[in-house]
Amino acid sequence: MAIIKKYNPNNIYISGRLNNRLKTIENYPLTIVETPTGFGKTTIVREYLKINNIKYIWFNIDTSDKGQFFLDFSKRMESVSENCARILRTMGFPKDSDSAAIIAKALMDLEFREKTILVIDNYHLICDENFNCVMKDLSQSGNVNFSICCLTQAITSNITFDLILKKKLNYLSKGDFELNQEEIIEYYKNCGIKLENEEAEFLYQYTEGWISALYLQMLSYAATNKFEPTVSVDNLVCKDIWDNLNRKEQDFLISMSVFHNFSFRQSIEVAGDIISEDEIDKLLGNNAFIKYDSKSRKYYIHSILRYFLEIEFEKLDPLFKKKIYKGAGDWFSVNEEYFNAIKFYYKINDYESILKMNYTGKVIIPEMNYGNKELFINIVLNVPEDLKMKYCRKFLIFVMALFVYNERDTFSHQCQHMKKLIMENNELSEIEKEATIGESMLLNALIHFNDIFKMKEIYIEAFDKLRTPSKLFDGRNSITFNNPSPLCAYHSKPGNLDNEIECLDETMPYFYKLFHGAGKGTEALMRAEALLNRGLFDDATILCEKAKYMAETRDEAETYISAVFVLSRINYFKADYVSLNNNIELIKKKIENTGRFDLINMADMCEGYLRVALESPELVPSWLKDHVSIEKFTRIHSLGFANLIYAKYLIQKERYSNFLAISGQMLGISNIFNNCMYKIYTYIYLAITKNILKSYDKAIDFLTEAINLAKEDNIIIPFVENYNGIYQVIDSIRDEDSLEFRREVKKYSKKYAKGLRASTKASKNDQSYGLTKRELEVAKLAAKRFTNKEIADMLFIAESTVKSNLKVVFSKLNINSRGELKNYFE
């Protein structure tokens, strides 16, 4: 029989075999530790690093929300490097291999005086193919003082499997953490229990070396003087942990299990009526399945216990469940984490608590993303009528979600309905009623989005009622909704462009007054775009600079980015490829410096448009090369612009059938808001495709459609940009009404052909294939057959750095030898 001496079941045990495996973490750029839950990887890796005085940065992932994870991760990295954190915030969670490469580079460039390990725990919660591309790049890092260790319950990525099979990363598995019979004896002895051989044999056969099961059996033995031969781990948790808690302690743990993590003060505030502060302190300090992270000052419940608590939670009476969710929502509300509070209140349909909190659109509207669509729409549709009337001002913010998610009919109905409720609301004073009607009219204007004439009327009327900037919609409001082109957004009627520009000139002063100066410079920018599309580049440049200046006076990054984009288009016609590339970097820096991370997709669309214009489809941001990711990452108001990039990308990659298959859908998107520019471009692309496929009559018909949409406003540049693909078709058109327009197209095509050719050639010669500047330098020299030593001498770097850079180059280009580099670099 086992003998108990100085019993302490919470002693941490690391076998000699596992200790030797853990030593390898320092020797590799990337280590993956994969075990199912309950094998002690978190506790053991942390303990190993501590007892060996190895410097480490620990980051625990406690959410499957990828955006939230990356925001938290960026904040954590601020203490390491503000520059790295800024880049991470700018990029956001990687949506393609391009952004993954930038994120990996930012991490690889971290500087440390001594060896430091970044540990990412619970990696399985957020890993996907894009983030695994980050890990793939990091596995080739040459930073000798920095390594990354990811702890995960399961590997599901082909990228990671491939790295493991090719031994390009360090891999610790379940087998490394399983204890053999001798190690079980050592583990129990370390905790104060001396085992007989037959007892160790039984435990090994029962647990197969799983340390959580061994731990639970130890608790059982200490309590009953016997091991349990037939029960499951769930039953052991119940018997050895749960049954040893009193009812109040059980209720406390269930209450806290709804949080991903929690602080001590939070536990007191949420569950202080269940259990005393001293009891909470004792319970949290004496449970091996609840860990405390001193860096974040948060407690984390182990997944084994959490799973058990989730089952217990489901057994609760509905009223007690509701009380727990309400308490969680109240905690976040008091701490001004309003959207977290909304998520908990939503679980219990507590719409009054959602609406009575003290937030504005600035807090809520940015959360109206792809992942939260169901929540927002259900809130709008299910709030009772009496609450809509009682909290009519606050409810208007949620009605905005219907516009964001393109629920146009429901949006229109709710706007009209809310106006009626406000008018009938006797609780509002006449002044309050007038102001609330004014706020509702800001939504009514969006019913008529891109009919600038109607929007102007409504904004004037709204300002007449409000007389001050909106108090509800006080965030980063944009009249273009992150569309890179005001012209694409608001030109909706052929032959009416000049009137639309004039109307926008008259509208924007009211928009500025209503929305705290948001969108400053938009009217100058739309006029500049019109000049650009008419071939008047010098005048367009002057207005773009004016728009940039207006935007910078109010820190309006969106208008600034659009202005730089228009200047970049002018650059490629003038053969100024260097300025074009500098402008792309300028846009990225603007996002970094202003923290406007919501504009990353907009910046990508600007770059994507420029890349396909210069026949460099490989340089298009990856998410714009796939219609599924375009639908996911683009709101309806700029979806048409993204489609233009994707359409031309497909044509340049000779995927004509793919383009033709979705061209009808693209035209359908352009019809939603009657966007003339999208139709012009799409018909041009259809003409190019039909001409390539020798369907000449169809090509003429499509190009004629495009010309008819463009000729009255003298919009010639879309035809000039694509002249190489349409010159045969344009010569075949016999329509006299468009003769003068076609002559203008030919004239400007001839005028700017040389500049466009020069920029296109420069772009093709400048392709980096996703490599960093240093990797590109090394690759080009290696392609010329220079040795590693010669390259190191030329670039003034270590030979080992050359070697590590070439490994990354081979991985990114998916090649195996220097000889293959000549296929990429002359």
C-alpha positions in Angstrom: 0.0 0.0 0.0 1.2 3.5 -0.8 2.6 5.5 2.1 1.8 9.3 2.5 4.5 11.6 3.8 4.5 15.4 3.7 1.6 15.2 1.1 1.5 18.1 -1.4 -0.4 17.2 -4.6 0.3 20.6 -6.2 4.1 20.0 -6.5 5.1 20.4 -10.1 7.0 17.4 -11.6 9.1 17.4 -14.8 10.6 14.1 -15.7 14.3 14.0 -16.8 13.2 12.8 -20.2 10.8 15.7 -20.7 13.4 18.1 -19.2 15.8 17.2 -22.0 13.1 17.8 -24.6 12.3 21.2 -23.1 15.9 22.3 -23.4 15.5 22.2 -27.2 13.0 25.2 -27.1 16.0 27.6 -26.9 17.7 26.1 -29.9 14.9 26.6 -32.5 13.2 29.7 -33.8 9.9 28.0 -33.4 8.6 25.2 -31.2 5.1 23.7 -31.3 4.0 21.8 -28.2 1.0 19.7 -29.0 -0.9 17.7 -26.4 -4.6 17.2 -25.6 -5.9 19.1 -22.6 -4.8 17.9 -19.2 -1.2 17.0 -20.0 0.3 19.9 -18.1 2.0 21.7 -21.0 1.1 25.2 -19.7 2.3 24.5 -16.1 5.3 22.5 -17.1 6.7 24.9 -19.8 6.2 27.9 -17.4 7.9 26.1 -14.5 10.8 25.0 -16.7 11.4 28.5 -17.9 11.2 29.8 -14.3 13.5 27.3 -12.7 16.1 27.7 -15.5 16.0 31.6 -15.3 15.1 31.8 -19.0 13.6 35.1 -19.9 10.1 34.7 -21.4 7.0 36.6 -22.5 3.9 34.7 -21.8 0.7 35.4 -23.8 -2.4 33.4 -23.0 -5.1 33.3 -25.7 -8.5 33.3 -23.9 -10.8 33.9 -26.8 -11.6 32.4 -30.3 -12.4 35.9 -31.5 -9.4 36.5 -33.8 -9.7 40.2 -33.9 -9.9 40.5 -30.2 -6.9 38.1 -29.8 -4.8 40.2 -32.1 -5.7 43.4 -30.4 -4.8 41.9 -27.0 -1.6 40.5 -28.5 -0.6 43.9 -29.9 -1.2 45.5 -26.5 1.0 42.8 -24.8 3.8 43.5 -27.3 3.8 47.2 -26.4 6.0 46.4 -23.4 8.5 44.8 -25.7 8.6 47.1 -28.7 6.3 50.0 -29.5 7.3 49.8 -33.1 6.4 46.1 -33.3 3.1 46.7 -31.5 2.2 49.6 -33.9 2.9 47.3 -37.0 0.7 44.6 -35.5 -2.1 47.0 -34.7 -1.9 48.3 -38.2 -2.1 44.9 -39.9 -4.7 43.3 -37.6 -5.2 39.6 -37.6 -3.6 38.3 -40.9 -6.1 37.9 -43.7 -3.7 36.6 -46.3 -0.1 35.6 -46.8 1.0 39.2 -47.5 -0.1 40.5 -44.1 1.3 37.3 -42.5 4.7 38.1 -43.9 4.7 41.6 -42.5 3.6 40.4 -39.1 6.3 37.7 -39.0 8.9 40.3 -40.1 7.9 42.6 -37.2 8.3 39.8 -34.7 11.6 38.6 -36.3 13.0 42.1 -36.0 12.5 42.3 -32.2 15.8 42.9 -30.4 16.8 41.3 -27.1 20.0 41.4 -25.1 19.6 37.8 -23.9 17.7 34.8 -25.1 13.9 35.4 -24.8 11.1 33.0 -25.5 7.6 34.2 -26.5 5.1 31.6 -25.4 1.7 31.7 -27.0 -0.7 29.5 -25.0 -3.9 28.0 -26.3 -2.8 28.6 -29.9 -5.5 26.2 -31.2 -8.2 28.8 -30.4 -7.1 31.2 -33.2 -4.9 29.3 -35.6 -5.9 29.2 -39.3 -4.0 29.0 -42.5 -3.2 32.7 -42.6 -1.8 32.8 -39.0 0.1 29.6 -39.7 1.8 31.4 -42.5 3.2 33.7 -39.8 4.5 30.7 -38.0 6.0 29.3 -41.2 8.0 32.5 -41.7 9.0 32.6 -38.1 10.4 29.0 -38.3 13.0 30.5 -40.6 14.0 33.4 -38.4 17.7 34.2 -37.9 17.1 36.1 -34.7 19.4 34.1 -32.3 18.1 35.8 -29.2 14.4 35.3 -29.8 12.3 32.1 -30.1 8.6 31.4 -30.1 6.9 28.5 -28.4 3.2 27.7 -29.2 1.2 25.5 -26.9 -1.8 23.9 -28.6 -4.3 21.1 -28.0 -4.3 20.1 -31.7 -2.6 20.8 -35.0 -5.0 21.0 -38.0 -3.0 23.0 -40.4 -1.3 21.5 -43.5 1.3 24.2 -43.3 2.3 23.1 -39.8 2.1 19.4 -40.6 4.5 20.1 -43.5 6.9 22.0 -41.3 6.9 19.1 -38.8 7.5 16.4 -41.5 10.4 18.4 -43.0 11.8 19.0 -39.5 11.7 22.8 -40.0 10.5 23.4 -36.5 10.9 21.9 -33.0 8.0 19.6 -32.1 7.0 18.3 -28.7 4.1 15.9 -28.6 1.8 14.0 -26.2 4.4 11.2 -25.9 6.9 13.6 -24.4 4.5 14.5 -21.6 3.2 11.0 -20.9 4.8 9.5 -17.8 6.1 6.0 -17.8 5.8 3.7 -14.8 9.1 4.8 -13.3 8.2 8.5 -13.8 4.8 7.9 -12.1 6.7 6.6 -9.0 8.9 9.7 -9.1 5.9 12.0 -9.5 4.0 10.6 -6.6 7.1 10.6 -4.4 7.6 14.3 -5.3 4.1 14.9 -4.0 4.7 12.9 -0.8 3.3 9.5 -1.7 5.5 6.4 -2.0 4.0 3.9 -4.4 4.4 0.1 -4.6 5.4 -1.2 -8.0 2.0 -2.9 -8.5 0.2 0.4 -7.7 2.4 2.2 -10.2 1.7 -0.4 -12.8 -2.1 -0.1 -12.2 -1.9 3.7 -12.5 0.1 3.5 -15.7 -2.4 1.1 -17.3 -5.4 3.2 -16.1 -4.0 6.6 -17.0 -1.5 5.8 -19.8 0.7 8.4 -18.2 -1.9 11.3 -18.4 -0.9 13.6 -15.6 -4.3 15.0 -14.9 -5.8 11.6 -14.3 -2.8 10.8 -12.1 -3.4 14.0 -10.2 -7.1 13.2 -9.7 -6.3 9.6 -8.6 -3.8 11.1 -6.1 -6.5 13.3 -4.6 -8.8 10.3 -4.4 -6.2 8.2 -2.7 -5.4 10.9 -0.1 -9.1 11.1 0.7 -10.1 7.5 0.7 -6.9 5.5 0.9 -7.6 3.8 -2.4 -7.4 4.4 -6.1 -10.5 4.4 -8.3 -10.1 1.7 -11.0 -13.2 2.3 -13.2 -14.3 6.0 -13.1 -13.9 8.5 -15.9 -11.9 11.8 -15.6 -15.2 13.7 -15.4 -16.2 11.5 -12.5 -12.9 12.0 -10.8 -13.3 15.8 -11.1 -16.7 15.4 -9.6 -15.5 13.1 -6.8 -12.2 14.6 -6.0 -12.8 18.3 -6.6 -16.5 19.1 -6.9 -17.8 17.0 -4.1 -15.2 18.5 -1.8 -16.6 21.9 -2.3 -19.6 23.3 -0.4 -22.6 24.6 -2.3 -21.5 28.2 -2.1 -18.0 27.4 -3.6 -19.7 25.4 -6.4 -22.0 28.2 -7.2 -19.0 30.6 -7.2 -17.0 28.5 -9.7 -20.1 28.1 -12.0 -20.6 31.9 -11.9 -17.0 32.6 -12.9 -16.9 30.0 -15.7 -18.7 32.3 -18.1 -15.6 34.5 -18.2 -12.6 33.6 -20.4 -10.5 34.9 -17.5 -11.2 37.1 -14.4 -9.4 39.2 -11.8 -9.7 38.8 -8.1 -11.6 42.1 -7.8 -13.9 41.0 -10.6 -14.7 37.7 -8.8 -15.6 39.6 -5.7 -17.9 42.0 -7.5 -19.6 39.3 -9.6 -20.0 36.6 -6.9 -19.5 38.5 -3.6 -23.0 37.8 -2.6 -22.4 34.0 -2.9 -19.1 33.7 -1.1 -16.8 35.9 1.1 -13.6 37.5 -0.1 -11.5 35.3 2.2 -13.2 32.2 0.9 -12.7 33.3 -2.7 -9.0 33.8 -2.0 -8.6 30.4 -0.4 -10.5 28.6 -3.2 -8.6 30.2 -6.0 -5.3 29.6 -4.3 -5.8 25.9 -3.5 -7.0 24.5 -6.8 -4.5 23.1 -9.3 -7.1 23.6 -12.1 -7.2 27.4 -11.6 -4.0 29.2 -12.6 -3.0 32.8 -11.8 -1.0 34.9 -14.3 0.9 37.6 -12.4 1.6 39.6 -15.6 -2.1 40.1 -16.5 -3.3 39.7 -12.8 -6.0 37.3 -14.1 -7.1 33.8 -13.2 -7.6 31.1 -15.8 -9.8 28.0 -15.3 -8.2 24.8 -16.8 -10.1 23.4 -19.7 -10.8 20.1 -17.9 -12.5 21.9 -15.0 -14.1 24.4 -17.4 -15.7 21.6 -19.4 -17.0 20.1 -16.2 -18.4 23.5 -15.1 -20.1 24.1 -18.5 -22.0 20.9 -18.0 -22.9 21.9 -14.5 -24.0 25.3 -15.8 -26.4 23.7 -18.2 -28.1 21.9 -15.3 -28.9 25.2 -13.6 -32.4 26.6 -13.4 -33.0 29.3 -16.0 -33.4 31.9 -13.4 -29.9 31.2 -11.9 -28.4 31.2 -15.4 -30.0 34.5 -16.1 -28.6 35.9 -12.9 -25.1 34.8 -13.8 -25.2 36.3 -17.3 -26.8 39.5 -15.8 -24.0 39.8 -13.3 -21.3 39.3 -16.0 -23.0 42.0 -18.1 -23.2 44.4 -15.1 -19.5 43.9 -14.4 -18.5 44.9 -18.0 -21.0 47.7 -18.0 -19.7 49.3 -14.8 -16.1 49.0 -16.2 -17.3 50.6 -19.5 -16.6 47.6 -21.6 -19.9 48.1 -23.2 -19.8 45.7 -26.1 -18.8 42.8 -23.8 -21.7 43.8 -21.6 -24.1 43.8 -24.6 -23.0 40.2 -25.5 -24.0 39.0 -22.1 -27.2 40.9 -21.9 -28.1 39.6 -25.4 -27.8 36.0 -24.1 -30.7 36.7 -21.7 -32.7 39.1 -24.0 -32.2 41.8 -21.5 -32.7 44.6 -24.1 -33.3 47.3 -21.5 -29.9 46.8 -20.0 -28.4 46.9 -23.5 -30.1 50.2 -24.2 -29.7 52.1 -20.9 -25.9 52.0 -20.8 -24.0 55.3 -21.5 -22.3 54.7 -24.8 -22.5 56.4 -28.2 -22.1 55.2 -31.8 -18.3 55.7 -31.5 -18.2 52.6 -29.3 -20.8 50.4 -31.0 -20.6 51.0 -34.8 -17.0 49.7 -35.1 -18.2 46.4 -33.7 -20.6 46.0 -36.6 -18.4 43.5 -38.4 -18.9 40.2 -40.2 -18.8 38.1 -37.0 -21.4 40.2 -35.1 -24.1 40.4 -37.8 -26.6 38.0 -36.1 -26.3 39.7 -32.7 -27.0 43.2 -34.1 -29.8 42.3 -36.4 -31.5 40.2 -33.7 -31.3 43.0 -31.3 -33.0 45.4 -33.7 -35.7 42.9 -34.6 -36.5 41.8 -31.1 -36.4 44.9 -28.9 -40.0 45.4 -27.6 -41.9 48.5 -28.8 -42.1 50.1 -25.4 -38.2 49.9 -25.1 -37.8 51.4 -28.6 -39.9 54.3 -27.4 -38.3 54.6 -24.0 -34.7 54.5 -25.3 -35.4 55.8 -28.8 -32.2 57.7 -29.1 -30.0 54.8 -28.1 -31.9 52.4 -30.3 -31.1 54.5 -33.4 -27.5 53.3 -33.1 -28.6 49.7 -33.5 -30.8 50.6 -36.5 -27.6 51.7 -38.2 -26.5 48.0 -38.3 -29.2 47.3 -40.8 -27.6 49.7 -43.2 -24.1 48.4 -42.5 -25.3 44.8 -43.2 -27.3 45.8 -46.3 -30.7 44.9 -44.9 -32.1 47.8 -46.9 -35.8 47.2 -46.8 -35.8 46.5 -43.0 -33.6 49.5 -42.5 -36.0 51.8 -44.4 -38.9 50.4 -42.4 -37.2 50.8 -39.0 -36.2 54.4 -39.9 -39.8 55.3 -40.7 -41.1 53.4 -37.7 -38.7 55.1 -35.3 -39.7 58.6 -36.6 -43.3 57.7 -35.8 -42.4 56.5 -32.3 -40.4 59.6 -31.6 -43.2 61.8 -32.6 -45.6 59.9 -30.3 -43.1 59.9 -27.3 -44.7 62.0 -24.6 -41.7 61.5 -22.3 -39.5 63.8 -24.4 -39.7 67.5 -24.2 -40.2 69.4 -27.4 -36.5 70.3 -27.5 -35.5 66.6 -26.9 -38.0 65.4 -29.5 -36.7 67.9 -32.1 -33.1 66.8 -31.4 -34.0 63.1 -31.6 -35.9 63.6 -34.8 -32.7 65.2 -36.1 -30.6 62.2 -35.1 -33.1 59.9 -36.8 -32.8 61.9 -40.0 -29.1 61.1 -40.1 -30.2 57.5 -40.6 -33.0 58.5 -43.0 -30.3 60.1 -45.3 -28.7 56.6 -45.6 -31.9 55.2 -47.1 -31.0 57.3 -50.1 -27.2 56.5 -50.0 -25.4 57.8 -53.1 -28.4 59.9 -54.2 -26.5 63.0 -53.1 -29.3 65.3 -54.0 -31.7 63.7 -51.6 -29.1 63.2 -49.0 -28.3 67.0 -49.1 -31.9 67.8 -48.4 -32.1 65.6 -45.4 -28.8 66.7 -43.9 -29.9 70.4 -44.2 -33.2 69.5 -42.5 -31.4 67.4 -39.8 -29.0 70.3 -39.0 -31.9 72.7 -38.8 -33.3 70.5 -36.0 -30.0 69.6 -34.2 -28.1 72.8 -34.6 -25.1 71.0 -33.1 -23.0 68.0 -34.1 -24.7 64.6 -33.5 -24.3 63.2 -30.0 -25.2 59.7 -31.1 -23.1 59.3 -34.2 -19.9 60.8 -32.9 -17.4 58.3 -34.3 -15.4 58.1 -37.5 -18.4 58.7 -39.8 -17.7 58.7 -43.5 -19.9 59.7 -46.3 -18.1 57.2 -48.6 -18.0 54.3 -46.0 -14.3 53.5 -46.7 -14.7 53.4 -50.5 -11.4 54.6 -51.9 -13.2 56.6 -54.6 -15.9 59.2 -53.8 -16.5 59.3 -57.6 -17.3 55.6 -57.7 -19.5 56.0 -54.6 -21.6 59.0 -55.8 -21.6 59.1 -59.6 -25.0 57.5 -60.2 -26.5 59.0 -63.3 -24.8 59.3 -66.8 -24.5 62.9 -67.9 -25.0 64.3 -64.4 -21.5 64.2 -63.0 -20.9 67.9 -62.8 -24.3 68.4 -61.0 -23.4 65.6 -58.6 -20.0 67.3 -57.9 -21.7 70.7 -57.3 -24.3 69.0 -55.0 -21.5 67.3 -53.0 -19.8 70.7 -52.6 -23.1 72.1 -51.1 -23.7 69.0 -48.9 -20.3 68.6 -47.2 -20.4 71.7 -45.1 -23.6 70.3 -43.4 -22.0 66.9 -43.1 -19.0 68.4 -41.4 -21.3 70.3 -38.9 -23.3 67.2 -38.2 -20.4 64.7 -37.8 -17.7 66.7 -36.1 -15.7 67.5 -39.3 -15.6 63.9 -40.5 -14.7 63.3 -44.2 -13.0 66.7 -44.5 -11.8 67.2 -48.1 -14.2 64.7 -49.7 -15.7 67.3 -52.1 -12.3 68.5 -53.3 -11.3 64.8 -53.8 -14.4 64.0 -55.9 -13.8 67.0 -58.2 -10.1 65.9 -58.5 -11.2 62.4 -59.5 -13.5 63.8 -62.2 -10.6 65.9 -63.6 -8.4 62.8 -63.5 -10.9 60.7 -65.4 -11.1 63.5 -68.0 -7.4 63.4 -68.5 -6.7 66.8 -66.8 -3.9 65.6 -64.5 -2.3 68.9 -63.5 -5.6 70.3 -62.3 -6.4 67.0 -60.6 -3.0 67.1 -58.8 -3.7 70.6 -57.4 -7.1 69.5 -56.0 -5.7 66.3 -54.5 -3.1 68.3 -52.6 -5.9 70.6 -51.4 -7.9 67.5 -50.3 -4.8 66.1 -48.5 -4.4 69.4 -46.7 -8.0 69.6 -45.7 -7.9 66.0 -44.4 -4.8 66.6 -42.4 -6.3 69.6 -40.6 -8.8 67.3 -39.0 -6.7 64.1 -39.0 -9.1 62.5 -41.5 -7.1 59.5 -42.6 -9.7 58.2 -45.0 -9.8 61.3 -47.2 -6.0 61.5 -47.0 -5.6 57.9 -48.3 -8.0 58.5 -51.1 -6.1 61.6 -52.2 -2.8 59.8 -52.2 -4.4 57.0 -54.2 -5.5 59.5 -56.9 -2.0 61.0 -57.0 -0.6 57.5 -57.4 -2.9 56.9 -60.4 -1.5 60.1 -61.9 2.0 58.9 -61.1 1.7 55.8 -63.3 0.5 57.8 -66.3 3.5 60.1 -65.9 6.0 57.2 -65.6 6.8 58.2 -61.9 6.8 54.6 -60.5 9.1 55.6 -57.6 6.5 58.2 -56.3 3.8 55.6 -56.8 5.6 53.1 -54.6 6.4 55.8 -52.1 2.7 56.7 -52.0 1.8 53.1 -51.2 4.2 53.2 -48.2 2.8 56.6 -47.3 -0.7 55.2 -47.0 0.5 52.4 -44.7 2.4 54.8 -42.5 -0.7 57.0 -42.3 -2.6 54.1 -40.8 0.2 53.3 -38.4 0.5 56.9 -37.2 -3.2 57.6 -36.8 -4.2 54.2 -35.4 -7.0 53.9 -38.1 -6.7 50.1 -38.3 -10.3 50.0 -39.7 -8.9 51.5 -42.9 -6.5 48.6 -43.7 -8.9 47.0 -46.2 -9.3 50.4 -47.9 -5.6 50.7 -48.2 -5.3 47.2 -49.7 -8.0 48.1 -52.3 -5.9 51.2 -53.3 -2.8 49.1 -53.7 -4.8 46.3 -55.5 -6.1 48.7 -58.0 -2.7 50.2 -58.7 -1.1 46.7 -59.1 -3.6 45.4 -61.7 -3.4 48.8 -63.5 0.3 48.1 -64.0 -0.2 44.4 -64.9 1.3 43.1 -61.8 -1.4 40.7 -60.4 1.1 38.9 -58.2 1.4 42.0 -56.1 -2.3 42.3 -55.4 -3.1 41.7 -51.7 -4.0 38.1 -51.4 -7.5 38.6 -50.0 -8.5 40.5 -53.1 -7.6 37.4 -55.3 -10.5 35.4 -53.9 -14.2 36.2 -54.2 -15.0 34.5 -50.8 -12.6 36.7 -48.8 -13.7 39.8 -50.8 -17.3 39.1 -49.7 -16.2 38.5 -46.1 -13.9 41.5 -45.6 -15.7 44.2 -47.7 -18.9 46.0 -46.8 -21.5 46.4 -49.5 -20.7 50.1 -50.0 -17.2 49.3 -51.3 -17.8 45.8 -52.6 -18.1 47.1 -56.2 -14.6 48.7 -56.0 -13.1 45.4 -54.8 -14.9 43.6 -57.6 -13.1 45.8 -60.2 -9.8 44.7 -58.8 -10.8 41.0 -58.8 -12.2 41.2 -62.3 -9.0 42.6 -63.8 -6.9 40.2 -61.7 -8.9 37.2 -63.2 -8.4 38.6 -66.8 -4.6 39.1 -66.2 -4.4 35.5 -64.9 -6.3 34.3 -68.0 -9.1 33.0 -65.9 -11.7 34.2 -68.4 -14.4 31.7 -67.6 -14.2 32.6 -63.9 -14.7 36.3 -64.7 -17.6 35.6 -67.0 -19.3 33.4 -64.5 -19.4 36.2 -61.9 -19.7 39.2 -64.2 -23.5 39.2 -63.9 -23.2 39.3 -60.1 -20.7 42.2 -60.4 -23.1 44.2 -62.5 -25.8 43.3 -59.9 -23.7 44.9 -57.1 -23.2 48.0 -59.2 -27.0 48.3 -59.7 -27.7 48.2 -55.9 -26.6 51.8 -55.6 -26.5 52.5 -59.4 -22.7 53.1 -59.4 -21.9 54.3 -63.0 -18.1 53.8 -62.6 -18.4 50.1 -61.7 -20.7 49.5 -64.7 -18.2 51.3 -67.0 -15.3 49.2 -65.9 -17.2 46.0 -65.8 -18.4 46.4 -69.4 -14.9 47.3 -70.5 -13.6 44.1 -68.9 -16.4 42.1 -70.6 -15.4 43.6 -73.9 -11.7 42.7 -73.3 -12.6 39.1 -72.4 -15.0 38.6 -75.3 -12.4 40.0 -77.7 -9.8 37.6 -76.4 -12.3 34.7 -76.8 -13.0 35.9 -80.4 -16.6 36.8 -79.7 -16.2 40.1 -81.5 -19.9 41.1 -81.8 -20.3 40.7 -78.0 -17.1 42.7 -77.4 -18.5 45.6 -79.5 -21.8 45.5 -77.7 -20.2 45.6 -74.2 -17.7 48.3 -75.1 -20.6 50.4 -76.6 -22.5 50.0 -73.3 -19.4 51.3 -71.5 -19.0 54.3 -73.9 -22.7 55.2 -73.6 -22.4 55.4 -69.8 -19.2 57.5 -70.0 -19.4 59.8 -73.0 -21.7 62.5 -71.7 -19.4 63.1 -68.7 -16.3 62.7 -70.8 -15.0 59.9 -68.5 -12.1 58.7 -70.8 -9.4 57.3 -68.4 -11.0 53.9 -67.8 -10.7 53.3 -71.5 -7.2 54.7 -71.6 -6.0 52.4 -68.8 -7.3 49.4 -70.7 -6.6 50.6 -74.2 -4.3 47.7 -75.1 -7.2 45.3 -74.5 -9.9 47.3 -76.4 -8.1 49.2 -79.3 -9.3 46.6 -81.9 -12.8 46.7 -80.5 -13.0 50.5 -80.4 -11.9 50.7 -84.0 -14.8 48.4 -85.0 -17.5 50.6 -83.5 -19.4 52.5 -86.1 -21.7 54.6 -83.9 -21.5 58.2 -85.0 -22.8 59.6 -81.7 -19.7 58.4 -79.9 -17.1 59.2 -82.6 -15.8 62.3 -80.8 -15.5 60.5 -77.5 -13.6 57.6 -79.2 -11.2 60.1 -80.7 -10.5 61.6 -77.3 -9.8 58.1 -75.9 -7.3 57.4 -78.7 -5.7 60.8 -78.2 -5.1 60.4 -74.5 -4.1 56.8 -75.0 -1.4 57.9 -77.4 -0.4 60.8 -75.1 0.1 58.6 -72.0 1.1 55.3 -73.6 4.8 55.8 -73.0 4.4 56.7 -69.4 2.0 53.8 -68.7 4.4 51.3 -70.5 7.3 52.6 -68.4 5.5 52.3 -65.1 4.2 48.8 -66.1 7.8 47.7 -66.9 9.1 49.1 -63.7 6.4 47.4 -61.7 7.2 44.0 -63.3 10.9 44.4 -62.6 10.2 45.4 -59.1 8.2 42.4 -58.0 9.4 41.1 -54.6 7.2 38.0 -54.4 6.4 38.7 -50.8 10.1 38.9 -49.8 11.5 41.6 -47.4 14.0 44.1 -48.7 16.9 42.1 -47.3 15.6 38.8 -48.5 15.2 40.3 -52.0 18.8 41.6 -52.0 20.1 38.2 -50.9 17.9 36.3 -53.5 19.0 38.5 -56.4 22.7 38.0 -55.6 22.3 34.3 -55.1 20.6 34.1 -58.5 23.8 35.6 -59.9 25.7 32.6 -58.4 27.5 34.5 -55.7 28.5 32.3 -52.7 27.1 32.9 -49.2 30.4 34.5 -48.1 30.5 36.8 -51.1 26.9 37.9 -50.5 27.7 38.5 -46.8 30.8 40.7 -47.7 28.8 42.7 -50.2 25.9 43.4 -47.9 28.0 43.7 -44.7 26.1 41.0 -42.9 27.0 37.7 -41.3 27.2 34.6 -43.4 24.7 32.9 -41.1 22.3 35.7 -41.8 22.6 35.0 -45.6 22.0 31.4 -45.0 18.8 32.0 -42.9 17.5 34.5 -45.4 17.9 32.0 -48.2 16.0 29.4 -46.2 13.1 31.9 -46.0 13.4 32.8 -49.7 13.2 29.1 -50.7 10.2 28.6 -48.4 8.3 31.6 -49.8 9.0 30.8 -53.4 8.5 27.1 -52.8 11.8 26.1 -54.4 14.6 23.9 -53.3 17.8 25.2 -55.0 19.7 28.3 -56.0 19.4 27.3 -59.6 15.6 27.9 -59.5 16.1 31.5 -58.4 17.0 32.4 -62.0 13.3 31.8 -62.9 12.4 34.7 -60.7 15.4 37.1 -60.9 17.5 37.8 -64.0 
